[in-house]
Structure formats: C-alpha cells, structure tokens
Amino acid sequence: MTAAAFAVRGVIEGFYGRPWSHDQRLDMLEFMAAHGFNAYFYAPKDDPALREDWPRPYSGRQRERLADLVRHARSRGIGFVYCLSPGLSLCYSSAADLRDLTDKLDSVARLGVRDFALLLDDIPDFLSHAADLAAFEDRLEAQLALLGAVWAHLSPDASLTVCPTAYWGPPDAPEWRRLGSGLDPRVDLFWTGRAVCSQTLDLDDAAAFTRAAKRPPLYWDNYPVNDAAMAGELHIGPYQGRDRRLYRFSRGIVANAMEYPQASKLALATVGEYLADPEGYQPEAAARRAVAELAGPVDQAALWRLNQACRWSCLSPGAAPETAEALERFRFGYRCGDRRAAATALAAHAAALVEAAEALATGPQTDLLVEARPWVEAFGLGAQALRAIAQLALAGRLDESAEELSAHRRALAERGRRVFGDALDAALAELADSSRRRRSA
C-alpha cells in the first residue's frame, strides 16, 4: 500500500441477477483481504430483503448467515456496509415507514454492523404517494427529509453512504448542490461519474463534484458488472481509464462486481492494484498477474487469450487487441500485398486461438471456467471462424465464400456472447459482402 492509496477500497455486490451464495461471499472476502480491499458493500439488487420486501426483519438461517458475514469481514480487516434500497415502495412522509426503516437498520446493527448505505437508485424520479405530494415540493426534498431523519437516528459511531436517484451525470449538477447543502458533511455520496458506466474518471470532474456537493465523491464504479444490457459481455479485462491522481479528490472507489464471483476476480485483482497504488499502476501488467494468480490448474496461456478476447466493456469499447491487429494485417495484405503470406499469418494466429479454446473446454473445469463457459464456447466458435477465413484465403476461395462466412457470423450471433469485440463480426461481414459483390459483378 502506498501513500497514494485510496481511503475506501471497496467491492459492492450490487448487480441485478442471482445473488452470490454465502460460501461465495465468504470466499470473496478472503480474496478482498488478500488484494488490499477494505470495504464490502452488501447490496444484491435481487435480494427481496433489501429491495422489494425491505421492511421484513431477518430471522433464522438468513440472520445467522448475515451475522457470519459481518464477523468474517471484521476478522479480515474489511468493513461490512449494509445497503438498503427502500425507494420502490417507501412513503417519505409516513412515520410508520420511517419506523420500519430504522427498525430494520437497528436489527442489523445488533449483528455488529456500524456502516450503512441507503440506495435510492433505479426508482421513479417523481413522488408517487399522495401524502408525499402534499408534504413535499419534489422528490429530492422528500429524500433529504428521510436521510436527515435516518442520520439523526444512527448511533454516533455509525457511518452512512447515500446513492442518490440521480447518481450519474455532470459533476456540478444542481442536485449535487442541493444534496451537499442538505446533508451532514460526514455522509458520503455515491457517484458513478458522468455516465452510468463511465469510460473515464478524471481529477477535474472529481474536484468539481467536491465543490458542488461539499464533499469528495465516493465512486460507485460499474465495472466489472455485466448485468442488464451488458449480459452478453464478460468483463475480465484490466481496470483502466481512471486518473492516476483521483485519490486526491475522492473518498475512494467501490467496484460493482459481476454475478460471476470467480470471473469477477480477474478484473477485481487489477482494481485492487490500482486502488493501492494508482500512480504506479500498469493495466496490462496487472492483468497478466491476475491471470497468473487465478488460473490455478487452467492453462495460463489459454486463459490469457480468453482475457484478450473479452476486452469489450464500458472501460474499453474496442475489439480484442491481438485479433483486431491480426485481422487488419490480413485485410491489408490480402488487398494490397502478398495474399498467401497474409493468409499464412492469420492461420497461425487462428491456430493459437483454436488451441487455447480447446484447452479451456477440455481442461480442468474450475469454478471460473464453469462461470465463463458460454464465452469459452463462443471463443471457440470465433477461433474456428478465423481459421476458416485463413483456410479459404489459402485455397483461393475467399472471394466466393459469402454463404460460408455468413454462416460463421450467424453462429456467433446466435450464442449471444460478445467475444473479439466487433473486430471478427465486422471482418466476416465485410468479407462476405465483398464476395457477393464479386460474384454479381
């Protein structure tokens, strides 16, 4: 850990989808402790006890497991932050709803929790209850009243983090100014940056947010999460696009993980490196270390090639770098140079990918590969498509193979898993179109 390390170095289980199991959470806490994280935010969106059925108290096995998580986190030096999302049904002006809310927090506090978060994200941007419409000017006034009452209720040694309804956008938006003026300065505010999934987080924006909200942002960073529209992507590439000096104007960063805890670790290991030493962080070197650490009995070189093929994300909206370059070199050589040399080079690249896909599909099936299996299968199909392009070119048949190329493209699309970014799909489409034009000429 360096002097530049972020104060809050967190992971949030905040995705839509099947929540992690108890054992997976315990395992993740071990991983977090080993990689310098110090805060775990418990917030699975599809846990009814946190969202749809938030007033219901914990009991029986569920309460025991929650207490076990709290103890385990504390024993590993990790703060356990309990997150509640009551906004779908709560009436801000209702004394009964406020009592239900504080009772729920009190019941969790009795398990040893001292750090809380109220998540008011992904709810209507307007007041729904007639009583609230009569009592408040707008949604934000109602929420500030609620948050003030909750903060006053919590014990003096408790902390509170708030995720506003408008949790993304310009750093100096009027809502941040109202929140900053209306909340105790000790309450942290989550911000995802200028977008829900921000490609970059920079120092100037963090400074502007700090001026507007009267406190530095606590970033809820939506990476490597892959829920909703991102479900076809596997985010296992390195953390990047975050300013090396961001720690100067932020409370910290909390990375939102995927539904797949083992696969998430490939990205989270790099997040941990950045948070511990942002000024010295090197994404590619961190990614290689993550693969080396987490491969276990899996072929390390093969896992690295899968990592390269699954780089598409909000952080890196480009193609798989090695394959994209191989295809560019092939297309240039095929159009303007030695066609056989271009095809031979592409064939060698494709052969390495086919070998990697087979190693991943037939080797030891660890939990990581079980989670990644749909992408491993798509990776294999993509490798075969690349091999087909090279073989057709070597046979002199590439200009007459529109249907074969289109069949490979359809097979990949039917999988619904994004591998090789857009590079392979674009190449297959271009080559098929070129073949049709030549045939009809």
Secondary structure, 3 states (H helix, E strand, C coil): CCCCCCCEEEEEECCCCCCCCHHHHHHHHHHHHHCCCCEEEECCCCCCCCCCCCCCCCCHHHHHHHHHHHHHHHHCCCEEEEEECCCCCCCCCCHHHHHHHHHHHHHHHCCCCCEEEEECCCCCCCCCCHHHHHHCCCHHHHHHHHHHHHHHHCCCCCEEEEECCCCCCCCCCHHHHHHHHHCCCCCEEEECCCCCCCCCECHHHHHHHHHHHCCCCEEEECCCCCCHHHCCCCCCCCCCCECCCHHHHCCEEEEECCCCHHHHHHHHHHHHHHHHCCCCCCHHHHHHHHHHHHCCCCCHHHHHHHHHHCCCCCCCCCCCHHHHHHHHHHHHHHHHCCHHHHHHHHHHHHHHHHHHHHHHHHCCCCHHHHHHHHHHHHHHHHHHHHHHHHHHHHCCCHHHCHHHHHHHHHHHHHHCCCCCCCHHHHHHHHHHHHHHHHHHC
